Amino acid sequence: MVELILWRHAEAEEGTNDLARGLTAKGQKQAEKIARFLSPHLAADARILVSPALRTRQTATALTQQFTLAPTLAPGATAAAVFHAASGAEGDGTVLVVGHQPTLGSVAAELLGMANTSLSIKKGALWWFTQRERDGVRQTTLRLVMTPEFL
């Protein structure tokens, strides 16, 4: 079974240098809320892949400093790039991707069988999917959707 967790970065400052935009004070609180929720549920050996944008790094740091920067997950990445980056998990494994909208919305839509559409993932939100193969058919379960406002 493979676990794929999508975590959109928390609220960020406005600015023209997209990669340098940091979290607002509200965004930092959002990231901390989700991190406190996620920490006891995340597998110790989970791979954490993070866009190189400052706001995604700051979001991930609320959880841990042990993550891998993935340049292919930068703003504007495709859903295919996310799937490719996460594909290193052989067999069982957990991959947490900290990234951007609309990319993560496209990934969620594909996992739910809604190709060619995109879902809107709120800032700081967590979407947790489980995938397994049964009788030669890949099955996807949406286990959790959580926004910071509900914590």
C-alpha positions as CSV (number, residue, x, y, z in Angstrom):
1,M,0.0,0.0,0.0
2,V,1.3,3.5,-0.9
3,E,0.3,6.6,1.0
4,L,0.4,9.9,-0.9
5,I,-0.1,13.0,1.2
6,L,-0.5,16.4,-0.4
7,W,0.1,19.4,1.7
8,R,-0.4,22.8,0.2
9,H,1.8,25.6,1.6
10,A,0.2,27.8,4.1
11,E,-0.7,31.5,3.6
12,A,2.1,33.5,2.0
13,E,3.1,37.1,1.6
14,E,2.5,38.9,-1.6
15,G,5.4,39.6,-3.8
16,T,6.9,39.6,-7.3
17,N,9.7,37.1,-6.7
18,D,7.5,34.0,-6.4
19,L,10.2,31.7,-5.0
20,A,11.1,34.1,-2.3
21,R,7.6,34.7,-0.8
22,G,7.6,33.6,2.8
23,L,4.7,32.7,5.1
24,T,2.6,35.4,6.8
25,A,2.1,35.2,10.6
26,K,-1.2,33.5,9.9
27,G,0.5,31.1,7.5
28,Q,3.0,30.1,10.1
29,K,0.1,29.3,12.5
30,Q,-1.6,27.3,9.8
31,A,1.5,25.3,9.1
32,E,2.0,24.6,12.9
33,K,-1.6,23.4,13.3
34,I,-1.3,20.9,10.5
35,A,2.1,19.8,11.6
36,R,0.9,19.1,15.1
37,F,-1.9,17.0,13.7
38,L,0.2,15.2,11.1
39,S,3.2,14.4,13.3
40,P,1.8,11.5,15.3
41,H,0.1,10.0,12.1
42,L,3.1,10.2,9.7
43,A,5.2,7.1,9.2
44,A,8.7,7.5,10.6
45,D,10.2,6.5,7.3
46,A,8.0,8.8,5.2
47,R,9.7,10.6,2.3
48,I,9.0,14.3,2.4
49,L,9.4,16.1,-0.9
50,V,9.2,19.9,-0.9
51,S,9.1,22.6,-3.6
52,P,12.1,24.9,-3.5
53,A,9.8,27.9,-2.9
54,L,10.4,29.6,0.5
55,R,6.8,29.3,1.6
56,T,6.8,25.5,1.0
57,R,10.1,25.1,2.9
58,Q,8.7,27.1,5.8
59,T,5.5,25.0,5.8
60,A,7.5,21.7,5.9
61,T,9.8,23.1,8.6
62,A,6.8,23.4,10.9
63,L,6.8,19.5,10.8
64,T,10.5,18.6,10.4
65,Q,13.8,19.8,9.0
66,Q,14.4,16.4,7.4
67,F,13.0,16.8,3.9
68,T,14.2,16.7,0.3
69,L,14.0,19.7,-1.9
70,A,12.5,18.8,-5.2
71,P,13.0,21.5,-7.9
72,T,10.5,19.7,-10.2
73,L,7.8,20.6,-7.7
74,A,8.3,24.4,-8.0
75,P,5.3,26.6,-8.8
76,G,3.9,25.7,-12.2
77,A,4.8,22.0,-11.9
78,T,2.6,19.4,-13.6
79,A,0.7,16.6,-11.9
80,A,3.0,14.3,-13.9
81,A,6.0,15.8,-12.2
82,V,4.5,15.2,-8.8
83,F,3.7,11.5,-9.6
84,H,7.2,11.1,-11.0
85,A,8.9,12.6,-7.9
86,A,6.7,10.5,-5.6
87,S,7.3,7.2,-7.6
88,G,10.4,6.3,-5.7
89,A,8.3,4.5,-3.1
90,E,8.5,0.9,-4.1
91,G,5.7,-1.3,-2.7
92,D,4.6,0.1,0.7
93,G,5.7,3.6,1.5
94,T,4.5,7.1,2.5
95,V,5.3,10.2,0.5
96,L,4.4,13.7,1.7
97,V,4.5,16.3,-1.0
98,V,4.5,20.0,0.1
99,G,3.6,22.0,-2.9
100,H,1.4,24.5,-4.7
101,Q,-2.0,25.0,-6.2
102,P,-3.1,24.3,-9.0
103,T,-0.6,21.5,-9.2
104,L,-1.8,19.6,-6.1
105,G,-5.4,20.1,-7.1
106,S,-4.6,18.4,-10.4
107,V,-2.9,15.5,-8.6
108,A,-5.9,15.1,-6.3
109,A,-8.3,15.1,-9.3
110,E,-6.3,12.5,-11.1
111,L,-6.2,10.3,-8.0
112,L,-10.0,10.6,-7.8
113,G,-10.5,9.7,-11.4
114,M,-11.3,13.2,-12.5
115,A,-8.7,13.6,-15.2
116,N,-8.6,17.0,-17.1
117,T,-10.0,18.8,-14.1
118,S,-8.5,20.4,-11.0
119,L,-9.7,20.6,-7.5
120,S,-9.1,23.7,-5.3
121,I,-6.9,22.9,-2.3
122,K,-7.1,25.5,0.4
123,K,-3.9,27.1,1.7
124,G,-2.4,24.9,4.4
125,A,-4.7,22.0,3.7
126,L,-3.8,18.3,3.8
127,W,-5.2,15.7,1.4
128,W,-4.2,12.1,2.3
129,F,-4.6,9.2,-0.2
130,T,-4.0,5.5,0.0
131,Q,-3.4,3.4,-3.1
132,R,-3.3,-0.3,-3.4
133,E,-3.7,-2.9,-6.1
134,R,-6.4,-5.6,-5.7
135,D,-7.0,-8.2,-8.4
136,G,-4.9,-6.2,-10.8
137,V,-6.9,-3.0,-10.3
138,R,-5.4,0.1,-8.7
139,Q,-7.7,1.4,-6.0
140,T,-7.4,4.9,-4.5
141,T,-9.0,5.9,-1.2
142,L,-9.2,9.5,0.0
143,R,-8.5,9.0,3.7
144,L,-8.5,12.6,4.9
145,V,-9.0,16.2,4.0
146,M,-8.1,18.7,6.7
147,T,-7.7,22.4,6.7
148,P,-6.0,24.4,9.5
149,E,-9.3,26.1,10.3
150,F,-10.7,22.8,11.6
151,L,-7.9,22.2,14.1
